[in-house]
């Protein structure tokens, strides 16, 4: 009778152990799948982010080149304006001297 109980108990423990091993195997397979899918997703996210950075860089470079050109044109324009202002200032100075000279000449003549 004791042999039958021990044999039955061994059978039940062996069945339970087999069920536990099967559950652990399933969980390990599930974990490997989750990790593999996670790595794939992260790889896709990194690739997408990298491509978006490249697109952003390619769209910024022409804008930067245009800004540099505009700054150079503004600098050239300012230099041109300063030159013209200098010329006009010289002309105003000459005209003011001429007016002063004429006024002095008229005062000398008594008019």
Buried (B, 14 or more C-beta within 10 A) or exposed (E): EEEEEEEEEEEEEEEEEEEEEEEEEEEEEEEEEEEEEEEEEEEEEEEEEEEEEEEEEEEEEEEEEEEEEEEEEEEEEEEEEEEEEEEEEEEEEEEEEEEEEEEEEEEEEEE
